[in-house]
């Protein structure tokens, strides 16, 4: 494996981690948005309790991806960010508004202010993964040419492939989050909320499955290179993702307490890496190969050294944070089980 390919793998590891943890985080905001009025209050309390200690840590992976892309593949970075500045700006705005909404809805003294902050948190949790999905669709369909602002600023991301993949990102985030929240409801001692999110996990899984099929159809029509890769070299990973998804639904229907989260994560990881295999050896399909867009060897070596240091220092800290959160050793407030159902 060349240095350029090794750095591309590092980039994909970061993208995978953000897809899993960031996706579950955004999905939680989606369920908070659609929970309804007073009847959805306990569901929102569970969301706040579950993600409160860890939500800020999830964006570490996004920063990591941006830094590696900018450092290791600057030509691709410039091409993507100049052509797709509209959806990327909207996604970034959503991240900022989402953080503000989540922080202020607890601090708001008036009910109206809290309601506005909660809706801001929910709406931005939906919009950010959607626009990130449109970016992926633009790249996959070859609408990002090499160079500064060489692609069309609107049609590059506003097209059937991008819109379907944007919707798929939202539904996948909702599915992953619902599965996580099932376990969180069990941990909080709230069996009613456990069943509440089991039902929503089934619905989100069906929607995500339907959108995945629609995505394949759209890719076949407008992104032949990636479609051919998904149906050839990456096909085992696509099948693995489907099997993991079916396994999750089977375990949820049986009320199993173990294995659900790992299978849900496996389904997402398999899709992300299937996409990477399908796109290889291109950074920008049919426009820029990994080897052509890579930085000089010394720079790539530095990226790999920094990644090694991160594996030794940063990742254990994040794992400790999530472990403490899952064992309820760090909490920002009482869980929903401490209040009577509405």
Legacy VTK file of the C-alpha trace (Angstrom):
# vtk DataFile Version 3.0
C-alpha trace
ASCII
DATASET POLYDATA
POINTS 342 float
0.000 0.000 0.000
1.363 3.417 -0.955
1.550 6.343 1.466
-1.263 8.068 -0.421
-3.530 5.043 -0.066
-2.637 4.772 3.634
-3.653 8.391 4.231
-6.853 7.784 2.253
-7.602 4.888 4.626
-7.002 7.209 7.590
-9.399 9.710 6.004
-12.012 6.998 5.585
-11.598 5.866 9.197
-12.440 9.386 10.323
-15.421 9.555 7.964
-16.653 6.214 9.315
-16.427 7.342 12.932
-18.320 10.531 12.124
-20.972 8.612 10.207
-21.573 6.380 13.236
-21.306 8.760 16.185
-22.259 11.972 14.432
-25.074 10.151 12.644
-26.532 8.834 15.895
-26.225 12.324 17.344
-28.104 13.955 14.442
-30.710 11.201 14.518
-31.410 11.934 18.174
-32.189 15.515 17.202
-34.533 14.246 14.496
-36.495 12.170 17.033
-36.612 15.163 19.351
-38.145 17.219 16.532
-40.865 14.714 15.603
-41.717 13.654 19.166
-44.640 16.061 19.288
-45.844 18.353 22.041
-46.424 17.371 25.650
-46.691 13.652 24.838
-43.191 13.717 23.390
-41.684 15.389 26.429
-40.306 12.203 27.944
-38.772 11.145 24.619
-36.973 14.486 24.445
-35.841 14.051 28.035
-34.306 10.703 27.091
-32.539 12.306 24.110
-31.127 15.058 26.332
-30.037 12.568 28.986
-28.448 10.168 26.490
-26.457 12.619 24.355
-25.799 15.362 26.906
-22.401 14.110 28.124
-21.022 13.211 24.669
-22.613 15.340 21.959
-19.732 17.827 21.689
-17.170 15.020 21.299
-18.764 13.670 18.118
-17.614 16.589 15.971
-13.991 15.748 16.718
-14.247 13.283 13.822
-15.522 15.929 11.416
-12.602 18.199 12.272
-10.265 15.241 11.866
-11.634 14.477 8.383
-11.346 18.098 7.277
-7.772 18.424 8.512
-6.639 15.162 6.860
-8.368 16.048 3.582
-6.913 19.553 3.568
-3.404 18.384 4.487
-3.152 15.142 2.528
-5.298 15.948 -0.509
-5.438 19.718 -0.815
-6.461 19.712 -4.478
-9.519 17.612 -3.702
-10.267 19.776 -0.657
-10.210 22.959 -2.717
-12.287 21.462 -5.517
-14.963 20.153 -3.155
-15.252 23.239 -0.987
-15.312 25.717 -3.866
-17.861 23.882 -6.004
-20.049 22.719 -3.089
-19.796 25.789 -0.889
-23.601 26.167 -0.705
-24.512 22.772 0.834
-21.335 22.748 2.936
-22.134 26.215 4.299
-25.693 25.133 5.092
-24.416 21.997 6.825
-21.952 24.069 8.879
-24.687 26.553 9.767
-26.828 23.643 10.890
-24.056 22.405 13.193
-23.740 25.838 14.796
-27.486 26.330 15.201
-27.880 22.793 16.498
-25.276 23.343 19.188
-26.870 26.650 20.160
-30.324 25.102 20.319
-29.171 22.197 22.456
-27.283 24.466 24.851
-29.927 27.172 25.198
-33.030 25.004 25.527
-31.866 23.974 28.994
-30.896 27.480 30.015
-34.076 29.179 28.749
-36.253 30.401 31.630
-39.403 30.895 29.562
-41.368 28.059 28.007
-41.555 29.854 24.642
-37.780 30.332 24.521
-37.197 26.696 25.399
-39.637 25.565 22.700
-37.878 27.699 20.057
-34.479 26.319 21.073
-35.760 22.728 20.975
-37.156 23.193 17.480
-33.952 24.834 16.325
-32.038 21.821 17.636
-34.382 19.413 15.854
-34.599 21.185 12.489
-30.840 21.683 12.231
-30.327 18.011 13.163
-32.340 17.144 10.064
-30.823 19.679 7.678
-27.142 19.054 8.447
-27.029 15.336 7.503
-29.226 16.066 4.488
-26.816 18.632 3.052
-23.837 16.443 3.880
-25.537 13.687 1.903
-25.997 15.993 -1.073
-22.234 16.648 -0.990
-21.526 12.906 -1.115
-23.980 12.548 -3.992
-22.294 15.357 -5.916
-18.887 13.714 -5.508
-20.176 10.245 -6.410
-21.882 11.457 -9.563
-18.720 13.147 -10.834
-20.085 16.666 -10.552
-17.009 18.014 -8.757
-14.301 18.696 -11.371
-10.739 19.464 -10.372
-10.014 23.143 -9.836
-11.307 26.177 -8.018
-15.099 26.490 -8.428
-15.071 24.565 -11.686
-18.395 22.838 -11.034
-21.859 24.355 -11.154
-22.696 25.781 -7.698
-26.331 24.608 -7.864
-26.789 21.605 -10.152
-23.671 19.953 -8.672
-25.664 19.114 -5.521
-29.271 19.784 -6.513
-29.898 16.672 -8.599
-31.661 13.311 -8.106
-28.571 11.436 -6.891
-27.659 14.068 -4.309
-31.226 14.538 -3.076
-31.804 10.803 -2.625
-28.500 10.345 -0.815
-29.276 13.359 1.370
-32.577 11.759 2.367
-30.749 8.450 2.911
-28.322 10.167 5.303
-31.248 11.529 7.334
-33.057 8.184 7.493
-29.878 6.274 8.348
-29.109 8.710 11.159
-32.647 8.310 12.475
-32.375 4.507 12.298
-29.013 4.383 14.061
-30.143 6.809 16.742
-33.383 4.922 17.403
-31.402 1.709 17.943
-29.047 3.510 20.334
-31.966 5.099 22.195
-33.575 1.685 22.726
-30.536 0.715 24.796
-30.469 4.120 26.493
-34.125 3.769 27.494
-33.345 0.362 28.985
-30.389 1.861 30.839
-32.637 4.639 32.157
-35.239 2.128 33.375
-37.969 3.407 31.034
-39.618 0.361 29.372
-42.311 2.482 27.703
-39.646 4.550 25.940
-37.818 1.364 25.012
-40.867 0.167 23.088
-41.397 3.671 21.727
-37.990 3.666 20.066
-38.192 0.006 18.990
-41.203 0.953 16.867
-39.385 3.936 15.428
-36.282 1.882 14.681
-38.432 -0.452 12.557
-39.984 2.461 10.651
-36.628 4.164 10.100
-35.076 0.878 8.923
-37.824 0.389 6.332
-37.490 3.974 5.090
-33.692 3.705 4.930
-33.955 0.417 3.042
-36.348 1.912 0.502
-34.097 4.950 0.035
-31.054 2.691 -0.370
-32.801 0.938 -3.255
-33.788 4.312 -4.721
-30.177 5.419 -4.320
-28.908 2.439 -6.286
-31.371 3.246 -9.068
-30.239 6.876 -9.091
-26.573 5.840 -9.120
-27.226 3.456 -12.015
-28.725 6.318 -13.982
-26.261 9.060 -13.132
-23.142 7.717 -11.354
-22.035 4.672 -13.311
-18.542 4.367 -11.858
-19.679 4.160 -8.227
-22.664 1.987 -9.142
-20.421 -0.483 -10.952
-18.116 -0.587 -7.930
-20.980 -1.186 -5.501
-22.279 -4.069 -7.588
-18.858 -5.696 -8.097
-15.879 -5.221 -5.760
-17.956 -3.685 -2.954
-20.905 -6.062 -3.289
-19.870 -8.247 -0.284
-19.923 -5.149 1.931
-23.320 -4.114 0.577
-24.679 -7.579 1.367
-23.058 -7.490 4.815
-24.758 -4.168 5.536
-28.140 -5.593 4.559
-27.603 -8.682 6.722
-26.589 -6.555 9.715
-29.712 -4.446 9.252
-31.933 -7.520 9.141
-30.148 -8.867 12.203
-30.957 -5.678 14.115
-34.655 -5.971 13.283
-34.678 -9.632 14.290
-33.052 -8.938 17.651
-35.344 -5.978 18.351
-38.409 -8.089 17.570
-37.163 -10.699 20.048
-36.477 -8.119 22.748
-32.773 -9.017 22.814
-30.584 -6.904 25.077
-27.226 -7.651 23.475
-25.846 -7.399 19.973
-28.273 -4.785 18.637
-25.952 -1.794 18.718
-22.928 -3.611 17.231
-25.039 -4.879 14.339
-26.492 -1.417 13.701
-22.999 0.063 13.707
-21.829 -2.762 11.442
-24.544 -1.940 8.915
-23.401 1.683 8.692
-19.682 0.845 8.660
-20.181 -1.682 5.857
-21.966 0.928 3.732
-19.278 3.564 4.291
-16.461 1.183 3.415
-18.434 -0.259 0.531
-18.618 3.256 -0.850
-14.875 3.667 -0.399
-14.139 0.428 -2.217
-16.532 1.359 -5.023
-14.880 4.755 -5.452
-11.263 3.528 -5.304
-8.797 4.600 -6.708
-10.511 7.980 -7.084
-10.924 10.831 -4.635
-13.255 12.491 -7.107
-14.669 9.696 -9.268
-13.270 9.757 -12.824
-11.791 13.237 -12.171
-8.985 12.875 -9.612
-7.187 9.747 -8.433
-5.760 9.343 -4.938
-2.204 9.157 -6.260
-2.619 12.280 -8.402
-4.195 14.397 -5.687
-1.910 13.406 -2.817
0.450 15.796 -1.047
4.253 15.298 -1.136
5.640 12.247 0.636
6.947 14.169 3.667
3.506 15.634 4.291
1.812 12.239 4.022
4.340 10.765 6.439
3.560 13.534 8.935
-0.172 12.820 8.648
0.407 9.153 9.371
2.588 9.976 12.398
-0.068 12.323 13.785
-2.713 9.657 13.230
-0.589 7.181 15.167
-0.333 9.666 18.036
-4.106 10.190 17.943
-4.672 6.446 18.177
-2.532 6.359 21.330
-3.806 9.543 22.984
-7.132 10.809 21.676
-9.069 7.638 20.912
-8.610 6.115 24.408
-9.906 9.374 25.912
-12.996 9.297 23.704
-13.574 5.622 24.497
-13.329 6.423 28.215
-15.876 9.219 27.813
-18.374 6.951 26.055
-17.783 4.131 28.547
-18.458 6.407 31.514
-21.560 7.768 29.804
-22.915 4.288 29.062
-22.368 3.273 32.692
-24.264 6.389 33.806
-21.229 7.654 35.699
-21.463 11.099 34.067
-24.886 12.659 33.631
-26.191 16.165 33.081
-29.475 15.515 34.840
-31.982 12.862 35.909
-33.201 10.358 33.357
-36.792 10.255 32.107
-37.626 7.346 34.412
-37.449 9.732 37.360
-40.642 11.449 36.196
-44.104 9.923 35.727
-45.347 9.276 32.166
-47.523 11.963 30.629
LINES 1 343
342 0 1 2 3 4 5 6 7 8 9 10 11 12 13 14 15 16 17 18 19 20 21 22 23 24 25 26 27 28 29 30 31 32 33 34 35 36 37 38 39 40 41 42 43 44 45 46 47 48 49 50 51 52 53 54 55 56 57 58 59 60 61 62 63 64 65 66 67 68 69 70 71 72 73 74 75 76 77 78 79 80 81 82 83 84 85 86 87 88 89 90 91 92 93 94 95 96 97 98 99 100 101 102 103 104 105 106 107 108 109 110 111 112 113 114 115 116 117 118 119 120 121 122 123 124 125 126 127 128 129 130 131 132 133 134 135 136 137 138 139 140 141 142 143 144 145 146 147 148 149 150 151 152 153 154 155 156 157 158 159 160 161 162 163 164 165 166 167 168 169 170 171 172 173 174 175 176 177 178 179 180 181 182 183 184 185 186 187 188 189 190 191 192 193 194 195 196 197 198 199 200 201 202 203 204 205 206 207 208 209 210 211 212 213 214 215 216 217 218 219 220 221 222 223 224 225 226 227 228 229 230 231 232 233 234 235 236 237 238 239 240 241 242 243 244 245 246 247 248 249 250 251 252 253 254 255 256 257 258 259 260 261 262 263 264 265 266 267 268 269 270 271 272 273 274 275 276 277 278 279 280 281 282 283 284 285 286 287 288 289 290 291 292 293 294 295 296 297 298 299 300 301 302 303 304 305 306 307 308 309 310 311 312 313 314 315 316 317 318 319 320 321 322 323 324 325 326 327 328 329 330 331 332 333 334 335 336 337 338 339 340 341
